């Protein structure tokens, strides 16, 4: 009887065999592999979705920045009277033949851009640049800006203050030289040059020019082909924006056209405005375009 109890106890305490242990480990590793694979796949999909969302946001912010600047160009407050004894500059008309000059200065396929005051900046990917000029607006007492007209950095502009904002694409040294949409302003209330929207690789612009004086655009041309910038009635803008990470499934270099297959960049003298080829770095790139009307264009003689 004692021997039977001892044998029963020995049977209960016996461990698994090596074969059973190996099978259990294999099953466990297989389960871990499946779970890890599913987790990593979910993380990758989430990262790709986040990057695409940020890409679309960058494009939207880029157009918002550019459209606000273009619609400010040429603005001057002519609806309210100056108070008696007002001392200061009075807003002038924006025409190339006037002392104030044109409301817009532009360069095509640039390598550098003049920010004013003897300061220049390097431009990446031969992007176009645009400088807009305008006056601000005062409160009814003409004692301060009313906060309606803001420069590209968000500073209020006084009525008698002539301001110019320049928008261009450059490498941002504070962000691993990421191509970025910059804005520079000479507004005395807050002059500065700031990197605003990362991931913008190139900006290309075509100008809707009125060549016969009927206020309706007759052709779209780059800045170097404009007969007179004063006759521009709107701007067709194109941005190519890339994601921050290499989340694309296709890592080959892709070529995108800014203004469609019918745009003849050779005839227009606009090499960079035709097509852009991104690096084979796994980043997702998208091209966005939009038309922006000029609100304050003058009728210049």
Residue frames as qw, qx, qy, qz and C-alpha x, y, z in Angstrom:
[[0.000, 0.886, 0.464, 0.000, 0.00, 0.00, 0.00],
 [0.323, -0.793, 0.113, 0.504, 2.86, 2.35, 0.93],
 [0.418, -0.142, 0.600, 0.667, 4.62, 1.57, -2.32],
 [0.242, 0.623, 0.663, 0.338, 1.44, 2.36, -4.29],
 [0.110, -0.943, -0.240, 0.204, 1.12, 5.78, -2.59],
 [0.391, -0.601, 0.343, 0.607, 4.75, 6.61, -3.31],
 [0.386, 0.157, 0.685, 0.597, 4.38, 5.66, -6.96],
 [0.121, 0.814, 0.549, 0.144, 1.24, 7.79, -7.23],
 [0.235, -0.894, -0.015, 0.381, 3.09, 10.80, -5.74],
 [0.430, -0.334, 0.528, 0.652, 6.01, 10.31, -8.06],
 [0.332, 0.464, 0.692, 0.443, 3.62, 10.28, -11.06],
 [0.002, 0.928, 0.369, -0.050, 1.96, 13.53, -9.98],
 [0.300, -0.832, 0.185, 0.429, 5.32, 15.39, -9.68],
 [0.659, 0.060, 0.514, 0.546, 6.74, 14.29, -13.02],
 [0.085, 0.624, -0.128, -0.766, 7.57, 17.26, -15.43],
 [0.741, 0.607, 0.063, -0.281, 6.93, 17.54, -19.16],
 [0.831, 0.021, 0.354, 0.428, 9.13, 15.82, -21.63],
 [0.267, -0.400, 0.325, 0.814, 11.56, 17.68, -23.88],
 [0.118, 0.301, 0.732, 0.599, 9.33, 17.06, -26.87],
 [0.126, -0.786, -0.605, 0.012, 6.31, 18.53, -25.07],
 [0.296, -0.707, -0.066, 0.638, 8.36, 21.56, -24.01],
 [0.238, -0.154, 0.517, 0.808, 9.56, 22.16, -27.57],
 [0.024, 0.527, 0.741, 0.416, 6.01, 21.93, -28.93],
 [0.216, -0.828, -0.449, 0.258, 4.73, 24.37, -26.29],
 [0.304, -0.559, 0.155, 0.755, 7.54, 26.82, -27.04],
 [0.197, 0.108, 0.653, 0.723, 6.87, 26.60, -30.77],
 [0.066, -0.703, -0.677, -0.209, 3.15, 27.27, -30.29],
 [0.295, -0.798, -0.252, 0.462, 3.91, 30.17, -27.95],
 [0.298, -0.364, 0.347, 0.811, 6.41, 31.71, -30.35],
 [0.127, 0.360, 0.717, 0.583, 3.95, 31.35, -33.20],
 [0.152, -0.820, -0.551, 0.038, 1.26, 33.17, -31.20],
 [0.328, -0.705, -0.007, 0.629, 3.71, 35.94, -30.25],
 [0.301, -0.077, 0.547, 0.777, 4.79, 36.26, -33.90],
 [0.040, 0.591, 0.695, 0.408, 1.20, 36.63, -35.09],
 [0.245, -0.861, -0.382, 0.232, 0.37, 39.19, -32.41],
 [0.376, -0.549, 0.187, 0.723, 3.57, 41.17, -33.06],
 [0.259, 0.157, 0.630, 0.716, 3.01, 41.14, -36.79],
 [0.054, -0.748, -0.617, -0.238, -0.55, 42.40, -36.36],
 [0.340, -0.811, -0.199, 0.433, 0.60, 45.07, -33.92],
 [0.361, -0.360, 0.353, 0.784, 3.40, 46.30, -36.20],
 [0.172, 0.398, 0.679, 0.592, 1.04, 46.31, -39.17],
 [0.158, -0.846, -0.509, -0.005, -1.43, 48.42, -37.20],
 [0.377, -0.705, 0.021, 0.601, 1.29, 50.81, -36.07],
 [0.340, -0.073, 0.525, 0.777, 2.54, 51.18, -39.66],
 [0.057, 0.608, 0.662, 0.434, -0.95, 51.85, -40.98],
 [0.266, -0.870, -0.351, 0.222, -1.59, 54.39, -38.23],
 [0.405, -0.522, 0.204, 0.723, 1.73, 56.13, -38.91],
 [0.258, 0.188, 0.619, 0.718, 0.99, 56.26, -42.64],
 [0.070, -0.765, -0.601, -0.221, -2.48, 57.67, -42.00],
 [0.353, -0.804, -0.166, 0.448, -1.09, 60.26, -39.61],
 [0.380, -0.286, 0.383, 0.792, 1.54, 61.32, -42.15],
 [0.149, 0.434, 0.662, 0.593, -1.09, 61.63, -44.89],
 [0.191, -0.858, -0.475, 0.048, -3.27, 63.74, -42.62],
 [0.385, -0.686, 0.060, 0.614, -0.34, 66.00, -41.82],
 [0.360, 0.032, 0.553, 0.751, 0.52, 66.21, -45.51],
 [0.028, 0.668, 0.615, 0.418, -2.97, 67.39, -46.38],
 [0.318, -0.864, -0.278, 0.273, -2.90, 69.84, -43.48],
 [0.445, -0.414, 0.256, 0.752, 0.43, 71.23, -44.71],
 [0.224, 0.317, 0.602, 0.698, -1.04, 71.77, -48.18],
 [0.146, -0.816, -0.535, -0.162, -4.10, 73.49, -46.72],
 [0.409, -0.775, -0.092, 0.473, -1.99, 75.75, -44.50],
 [0.438, -0.136, 0.407, 0.790, 0.29, 76.56, -47.47],
 [0.097, 0.533, 0.584, 0.604, -2.62, 77.69, -49.62],
 [0.296, -0.859, -0.411, 0.083, -4.10, 79.62, -46.71],
 [0.463, -0.585, 0.085, 0.660, -0.81, 81.47, -46.14],
 [0.320, 0.030, 0.512, 0.796, -0.31, 82.19, -49.84],
 [0.007, 0.654, 0.630, 0.419, -3.90, 83.18, -50.56],
 [0.313, -0.849, -0.313, 0.289, -4.03, 85.59, -47.62],
 [0.408, -0.454, 0.235, 0.757, -0.82, 87.23, -48.80],
 [0.228, 0.229, 0.619, 0.716, -1.97, 87.51, -52.42],
 [0.103, -0.761, -0.595, -0.239, -5.33, 88.97, -51.44],
 [0.362, -0.782, -0.158, 0.482, -3.60, 91.57, -49.26],
 [0.499, -0.046, 0.331, 0.799, -1.35, 92.69, -52.10],
 [0.094, 0.385, 0.380, 0.836, -2.08, 96.22, -53.26],
 [0.309, -0.739, -0.599, 0.016, -4.39, 97.00, -50.33],
 [0.196, 0.090, -0.223, 0.951, -4.69, 100.62, -49.16],
 [0.029, -0.626, -0.700, 0.343, -7.46, 102.13, -47.07],
 [0.078, 0.152, 0.272, 0.947, -9.19, 104.83, -49.12],
 [0.298, -0.585, -0.686, -0.313, -12.60, 104.62, -47.47],
 [0.444, -0.773, -0.368, 0.265, -11.94, 106.65, -44.32],
 [0.218, 0.896, -0.058, 0.383, -10.76, 110.25, -44.02],
 [0.580, 0.083, -0.447, 0.676, -7.61, 111.32, -42.23],
 [0.332, -0.812, -0.403, 0.263, -8.12, 113.34, -39.07],
 [0.161, 0.952, -0.074, 0.250, -7.08, 116.99, -38.98],
 [0.231, -0.821, 0.508, -0.122, -3.41, 117.33, -38.19],
 [0.982, -0.041, 0.179, 0.054, -2.60, 113.74, -39.17],
 [0.046, 0.791, -0.590, -0.158, 1.12, 113.22, -39.51],
 [0.664, -0.160, 0.728, 0.068, 2.40, 110.19, -41.35],
 [0.058, -0.152, 0.765, 0.623, 2.63, 108.49, -44.71],
 [0.658, 0.329, 0.197, -0.649, -0.45, 108.38, -46.89],
 [0.682, 0.090, 0.711, 0.148, -1.14, 105.20, -48.86],
 [0.217, 0.540, -0.421, -0.696, -0.32, 105.55, -52.54],
 [0.871, 0.353, -0.033, -0.342, -1.52, 103.70, -55.64],
 [0.631, -0.333, 0.660, 0.235, 0.34, 100.49, -56.53],
 [0.762, 0.641, 0.086, -0.029, 1.50, 100.71, -60.14],
 [0.818, -0.018, 0.133, 0.559, 4.88, 100.11, -61.70],
 [0.341, 0.590, 0.139, 0.718, 4.91, 103.70, -62.95],
 [0.387, -0.862, -0.095, -0.312, 4.10, 105.19, -59.53],
 [0.033, 0.696, -0.592, 0.405, 6.64, 106.03, -56.82],
 [0.725, -0.340, 0.476, -0.364, 5.26, 103.26, -54.62],
 [0.102, 0.339, -0.899, -0.260, 5.82, 100.63, -57.33],
 [0.621, -0.090, -0.637, -0.448, 3.90, 97.45, -58.06],
 [0.725, -0.438, 0.224, -0.482, 1.97, 95.44, -55.49],
 [0.966, -0.102, 0.234, 0.027, 3.73, 92.20, -56.43],
 [0.167, 0.713, -0.662, -0.160, 7.32, 91.27, -57.13],
 [0.955, -0.021, 0.258, -0.144, 7.99, 87.72, -58.33],
 [0.037, 0.608, -0.750, -0.258, 10.85, 85.49, -59.43],
 [0.927, 0.192, -0.095, -0.306, 10.63, 82.33, -61.49],
 [0.945, 0.105, -0.215, 0.224, 12.69, 79.17, -60.83],
 [0.084, -0.905, 0.305, -0.286, 14.77, 80.98, -58.23],
 [0.755, 0.061, -0.517, 0.398, 17.93, 79.94, -56.42],
 [0.281, -0.185, -0.456, 0.824, 17.96, 82.95, -54.08],
 [0.089, -0.801, -0.520, -0.281, 15.39, 85.52, -52.98],
 [0.183, 0.332, -0.221, 0.899, 15.80, 89.15, -51.91],
 [0.354, -0.598, -0.693, 0.194, 14.15, 89.69, -48.54],
 [0.030, -0.920, -0.130, -0.367, 14.88, 93.41, -48.51],
 [0.442, -0.867, 0.229, -0.041, 17.37, 95.42, -46.50],
 [0.235, 0.689, -0.685, -0.018, 20.27, 93.68, -48.20],
 [0.528, -0.222, 0.786, -0.233, 19.21, 90.25, -46.87],
 [0.629, 0.268, -0.554, -0.476, 18.94, 87.25, -49.19],
 [0.702, -0.200, 0.628, -0.269, 17.96, 83.61, -48.66],
 [0.036, 0.236, -0.890, -0.388, 18.66, 80.44, -50.60],
 [0.763, 0.156, 0.074, -0.623, 15.71, 78.82, -52.38],
 [0.404, -0.192, 0.890, 0.084, 15.50, 75.02, -52.80],
 [0.474, 0.334, 0.806, 0.118, 14.31, 73.00, -55.80],
 [0.113, 0.090, 0.419, 0.896, 14.18, 76.12, -58.02],
 [0.014, 0.667, 0.720, -0.190, 10.88, 77.14, -56.50],
 [0.097, 0.681, 0.253, 0.680, 9.16, 80.37, -57.46],
 [0.276, -0.324, -0.501, 0.754, 9.04, 83.24, -54.97],
 [0.031, -0.730, -0.452, -0.512, 6.52, 86.01, -54.47],
 [0.243, -0.201, -0.391, 0.864, 6.67, 89.32, -52.60],
 [0.069, -0.748, -0.577, -0.321, 3.45, 91.21, -51.91],
 [0.217, 0.023, -0.235, 0.947, 3.22, 94.87, -50.84],
 [0.274, -0.686, -0.588, -0.331, 0.35, 96.63, -49.11],
 [0.087, -0.425, 0.334, -0.836, -0.66, 99.19, -46.51],
 [0.168, -0.251, -0.882, 0.361, -2.46, 98.54, -43.24],
 [0.292, -0.638, -0.453, -0.551, -5.50, 100.02, -41.59],
 [0.087, 0.197, -0.537, 0.816, -5.99, 102.16, -38.46],
 [0.076, -0.543, -0.771, 0.325, -8.66, 102.42, -35.83],
 [0.126, 0.850, 0.447, 0.249, -11.18, 105.29, -36.25],
 [0.297, -0.931, 0.014, 0.212, -9.04, 107.63, -34.15],
 [0.671, 0.644, -0.248, 0.272, -5.92, 106.82, -36.18],
 [0.367, -0.786, 0.448, -0.214, -3.97, 106.12, -33.01],
 [0.412, -0.343, 0.844, 0.038, -3.10, 102.47, -33.69],
 [0.274, 0.081, -0.829, -0.480, -3.69, 99.61, -36.10],
 [0.701, -0.136, 0.113, -0.691, -7.19, 98.17, -35.91],
 [0.463, -0.245, 0.845, -0.106, -5.94, 94.60, -36.22],
 [0.799, 0.446, 0.235, -0.329, -7.82, 93.83, -39.43],
 [0.690, 0.649, -0.316, 0.055, -4.80, 93.85, -41.76],
 [0.729, -0.557, 0.385, 0.099, -2.12, 91.45, -40.55],
 [0.271, 0.657, -0.663, -0.233, 1.23, 90.54, -42.08],
 [0.790, 0.138, -0.571, -0.177, 2.16, 86.93, -42.82],
 [0.395, 0.097, -0.772, 0.489, 3.47, 86.48, -39.26],
 [0.363, -0.627, -0.689, 0.018, 0.28, 87.78, -37.68],
 [0.281, -0.347, -0.254, 0.858, 1.37, 91.31, -36.75],
 [0.225, 0.846, 0.453, -0.167, -1.06, 94.21, -37.23],
 [0.469, 0.186, 0.281, 0.817, -0.19, 96.82, -39.87],
 [0.010, 0.620, 0.264, -0.739, -0.78, 100.58, -39.56],
 [0.525, 0.767, 0.352, -0.108, -2.54, 102.54, -42.30],
 [0.236, 0.929, -0.255, -0.124, 0.47, 104.65, -43.25],
 [0.460, -0.525, 0.697, 0.165, 2.91, 101.74, -43.15],
 [0.724, 0.487, -0.380, -0.307, 4.01, 100.16, -46.42],
 [0.639, -0.381, 0.663, -0.084, 4.79, 96.48, -45.73],
 [0.644, 0.413, -0.555, -0.327, 6.15, 93.71, -47.91],
 [0.784, -0.254, 0.539, -0.176, 5.86, 89.98, -47.23],
 [0.413, 0.514, -0.691, -0.297, 7.95, 87.43, -49.12],
 [0.880, -0.104, 0.384, -0.260, 6.96, 83.77, -49.40],
 [0.477, 0.594, -0.634, -0.134, 9.47, 81.19, -50.57],
 [0.982, -0.170, -0.067, -0.046, 10.70, 77.59, -50.08],
 [0.216, 0.717, -0.604, 0.271, 14.01, 76.96, -48.31],
 [0.703, -0.064, -0.670, 0.231, 15.77, 74.39, -46.15],
 [0.495, -0.786, 0.034, -0.369, 15.09, 74.81, -42.44],
 [0.415, 0.440, -0.695, 0.388, 18.36, 74.32, -40.51],
 [0.371, -0.309, 0.578, -0.658, 16.38, 74.04, -37.27],
 [0.838, 0.089, 0.355, -0.404, 14.51, 70.99, -38.65],
 [0.693, -0.111, 0.649, 0.293, 17.17, 68.78, -40.28],
 [0.002, -0.327, 0.485, 0.811, 17.15, 71.03, -43.37],
 [0.343, 0.477, 0.809, -0.025, 13.62, 69.95, -44.19],
 [0.077, 0.271, 0.409, 0.868, 12.25, 71.91, -47.19],
 [0.099, -0.581, -0.642, 0.490, 9.86, 74.41, -45.67],
 [0.130, 0.757, 0.378, 0.517, 7.60, 77.26, -46.69],
 [0.395, -0.275, -0.303, 0.822, 9.01, 80.45, -45.21],
 [0.070, 0.886, 0.356, 0.289, 7.54, 83.91, -44.78],
 [0.465, -0.145, -0.169, 0.857, 9.54, 87.08, -44.28],
 [0.004, 0.892, 0.406, 0.201, 8.04, 90.48, -43.44],
 [0.400, 0.221, -0.192, 0.868, 9.52, 93.95, -42.96],
 [0.361, -0.779, -0.367, -0.359, 6.56, 95.18, -40.88],
 [0.122, 0.540, -0.477, 0.682, 8.06, 97.48, -38.20],
 [0.689, -0.442, 0.172, -0.548, 5.57, 96.02, -35.71],
 [0.813, -0.289, 0.500, -0.073, 7.29, 92.64, -35.94],
 [0.544, 0.654, -0.479, -0.218, 9.80, 92.23, -38.74],
 [0.560, -0.386, 0.732, -0.051, 11.16, 88.72, -39.10],
 [0.554, 0.352, -0.658, -0.369, 11.76, 85.62, -41.19],
 [0.580, -0.225, 0.660, -0.422, 10.09, 82.43, -40.03],
 [0.202, 0.073, -0.933, -0.290, 9.86, 78.80, -41.15],
 [0.567, -0.043, 0.222, -0.792, 6.14, 78.05, -41.13],
 [0.907, 0.138, 0.139, -0.374, 5.17, 74.86, -43.00],
 [0.285, -0.476, 0.804, 0.214, 7.61, 71.93, -43.20],
 [0.585, 0.172, 0.790, 0.071, 7.50, 69.37, -45.98],
 [0.517, 0.809, 0.143, -0.241, 6.79, 71.82, -48.82],
 [0.730, -0.110, 0.411, 0.535, 9.35, 70.80, -51.46],
 [0.251, 0.061, 0.412, 0.874, 8.48, 73.23, -54.21],
 [0.248, 0.707, 0.445, -0.491, 6.10, 76.08, -55.06],
 [0.280, 0.102, 0.563, 0.771, 5.33, 77.04, -58.65],
 [0.203, 0.642, 0.395, -0.626, 3.16, 79.97, -59.77],
 [0.274, 0.345, 0.591, 0.675, 1.43, 80.96, -63.01],
 [0.057, 0.396, 0.248, -0.882, -0.03, 84.45, -63.39],
 [0.327, 0.651, 0.674, 0.123, -3.39, 85.12, -65.05],
 [0.222, -0.314, 0.119, 0.915, -2.55, 88.16, -67.14],
 [0.382, 0.792, 0.432, -0.202, -4.97, 90.61, -68.74],
 [0.507, -0.099, 0.392, 0.761, -3.22, 91.62, -71.97],
 [0.132, 0.473, 0.519, 0.700, -5.97, 93.77, -73.53],
 [0.008, -0.106, 0.274, -0.956, -7.15, 95.88, -70.61],
 [0.541, -0.346, -0.418, -0.642, -10.66, 94.45, -70.23],
 [0.442, -0.475, 0.546, -0.531, -9.93, 93.17, -66.66],
 [0.965, 0.003, 0.157, -0.208, -10.32, 89.55, -67.85],
 [0.451, -0.527, 0.662, 0.282, -7.27, 87.28, -67.95],
 [0.703, 0.568, -0.248, -0.348, -6.15, 86.16, -71.41],
 [0.757, 0.344, -0.537, 0.139, -3.28, 83.84, -70.60],
 [0.778, -0.617, 0.116, 0.027, -1.40, 82.04, -67.82],
 [0.630, 0.600, -0.340, 0.356, 2.36, 82.63, -67.75],
 [0.719, -0.362, -0.304, 0.510, 5.24, 82.36, -65.26],
 [0.227, -0.869, -0.101, 0.428, 6.68, 85.55, -63.78],
 [0.391, -0.380, 0.455, 0.704, 9.46, 85.75, -66.36],
 [0.209, 0.310, 0.712, 0.595, 6.93, 85.92, -69.22],
 [0.011, 0.792, 0.523, -0.315, 4.65, 88.60, -67.78],
 [0.333, 0.634, 0.224, 0.661, 4.30, 91.70, -69.91],
 [0.100, -0.523, 0.266, -0.803, 3.37, 93.72, -66.80],
 [0.246, -0.164, -0.870, 0.395, 2.85, 92.43, -63.27],
 [0.250, 0.157, 0.292, -0.910, 0.27, 95.20, -62.80],
 [0.600, 0.118, -0.373, -0.698, -1.98, 93.37, -65.28],
 [0.252, -0.008, -0.962, 0.103, -2.10, 90.13, -63.28],
 [0.574, -0.335, -0.123, -0.738, -5.65, 89.29, -62.18],
 [0.889, -0.345, 0.160, -0.254, -4.96, 86.06, -60.31],
 [0.058, 0.596, -0.800, 0.017, -2.38, 83.38, -59.61],
 [0.949, -0.021, -0.243, -0.199, -2.49, 79.63, -60.20],
 [0.206, -0.679, 0.663, -0.238, -0.38, 78.06, -57.46],
 [0.918, 0.045, -0.386, -0.079, 1.01, 74.54, -57.23],
 [0.349, -0.667, 0.608, -0.254, 2.65, 72.92, -54.20],
 [0.804, 0.087, -0.588, -0.003, 4.35, 69.55, -53.90],
 [0.464, -0.626, 0.423, -0.462, 4.32, 68.41, -50.29],
 [0.624, 0.182, -0.757, 0.064, 5.99, 65.35, -48.78],
 [0.784, -0.564, -0.225, -0.130, 5.41, 63.34, -45.62],
 [0.256, -0.826, 0.471, -0.171, 7.85, 63.54, -42.73],
 [0.589, -0.351, 0.728, -0.012, 8.50, 59.80, -42.66],
 [0.242, 0.298, -0.799, -0.464, 9.24, 57.07, -45.21],
 [0.529, 0.119, 0.698, -0.469, 5.79, 55.51, -44.98],
 [0.643, 0.456, -0.242, -0.566, 5.18, 54.91, -48.68],
 [0.880, -0.018, 0.474, -0.014, 4.91, 51.35, -49.96],
 [0.748, 0.564, 0.142, 0.320, 6.44, 52.38, -53.31],
 [0.495, -0.703, 0.122, 0.496, 9.97, 53.68, -52.78],
 [0.585, 0.286, 0.404, 0.642, 10.75, 54.50, -56.41],
 [0.092, -0.300, 0.022, 0.949, 11.23, 58.07, -57.63],
 [0.287, 0.672, 0.683, 0.016, 8.02, 59.65, -58.89],
 [0.171, 0.030, 0.237, 0.956, 7.62, 62.55, -61.33],
 [0.107, 0.713, 0.639, -0.268, 4.69, 64.94, -60.90],
 [0.252, 0.395, 0.337, 0.817, 3.60, 67.76, -63.19],
 [0.037, -0.275, -0.409, 0.870, 2.59, 71.05, -61.64],
 [0.387, 0.418, 0.065, -0.820, 0.24, 72.27, -64.35],
 [0.825, 0.347, 0.353, -0.272, -0.71, 69.15, -66.28],
 [0.719, 0.020, 0.545, 0.431, 0.63, 67.34, -69.30],
 [0.449, 0.758, 0.361, 0.306, -0.34, 70.14, -71.70],
 [0.200, -0.954, 0.092, 0.203, 1.83, 72.77, -70.02],
 [0.775, 0.482, -0.068, 0.402, 4.82, 73.54, -72.26],
 [0.542, -0.769, 0.021, 0.338, 7.55, 74.50, -69.81],
 [0.617, -0.007, 0.336, 0.712, 10.12, 74.81, -72.62],
 [0.179, 0.647, 0.394, 0.628, 8.13, 77.46, -74.48],
 [0.369, -0.889, -0.215, -0.168, 7.40, 79.23, -71.21],
 [0.350, 0.581, -0.487, 0.550, 11.04, 79.21, -70.12],
 [0.593, -0.508, 0.296, -0.550, 9.85, 77.56, -66.93],
 [0.511, 0.267, -0.817, 0.012, 11.89, 74.37, -66.53],
 [0.042, 0.029, -0.844, 0.533, 11.12, 73.83, -62.84],
 [0.493, 0.138, 0.266, -0.817, 7.47, 74.70, -63.36],
 [0.642, 0.173, -0.567, -0.487, 6.85, 71.72, -65.60],
 [0.890, -0.180, -0.412, -0.077, 7.72, 68.60, -63.65],
 [0.256, -0.691, 0.572, -0.360, 9.26, 67.69, -60.32],
 [0.819, 0.056, -0.571, 0.002, 10.88, 64.35, -59.51],
 [0.580, -0.707, 0.273, -0.300, 11.08, 63.42, -55.86],
 [0.050, 0.533, -0.838, 0.106, 13.86, 61.34, -54.35],
 [0.765, -0.087, -0.605, -0.203, 13.46, 57.56, -54.02],
 [0.054, 0.339, -0.672, 0.656, 13.30, 57.85, -50.22],
 [0.240, -0.328, -0.907, 0.109, 9.98, 56.17, -49.44],
 [0.109, 0.331, 0.377, -0.858, 8.21, 59.43, -48.60],
 [0.291, 0.640, 0.703, 0.111, 4.71, 60.01, -49.93],
 [0.098, -0.246, 0.136, 0.955, 4.42, 63.10, -52.14],
 [0.281, 0.680, 0.677, 0.011, 1.30, 64.78, -53.41],
 [0.186, 0.112, 0.240, 0.946, 0.75, 67.74, -55.72],
 [0.042, 0.716, 0.616, -0.325, -1.90, 70.34, -54.88],
 [0.202, 0.166, 0.286, 0.922, -3.02, 73.31, -56.98],
 [0.003, 0.750, 0.599, -0.282, -5.48, 76.15, -56.56],
 [0.266, 0.552, 0.254, 0.748, -6.36, 79.49, -58.17],
 [0.298, -0.591, -0.416, 0.624, -6.20, 82.68, -56.11],
 [0.240, 0.815, 0.345, 0.399, -7.79, 85.92, -57.30],
 [0.343, 0.001, -0.205, 0.917, -6.16, 89.29, -56.73],
 [0.066, -0.763, -0.618, 0.179, -8.63, 91.55, -54.97],
 [0.156, -0.863, -0.094, 0.471, -6.85, 94.90, -55.09],
 [0.599, 0.129, 0.414, 0.673, -5.36, 95.05, -58.55],
 [0.045, 0.643, 0.055, -0.762, -5.00, 98.62, -59.84],
 [0.634, 0.675, 0.347, 0.146, -5.97, 99.87, -63.28],
 [0.439, -0.584, 0.246, 0.637, -2.58, 101.15, -64.32],
 [0.538, 0.828, 0.023, -0.157, -1.75, 103.23, -67.36]]
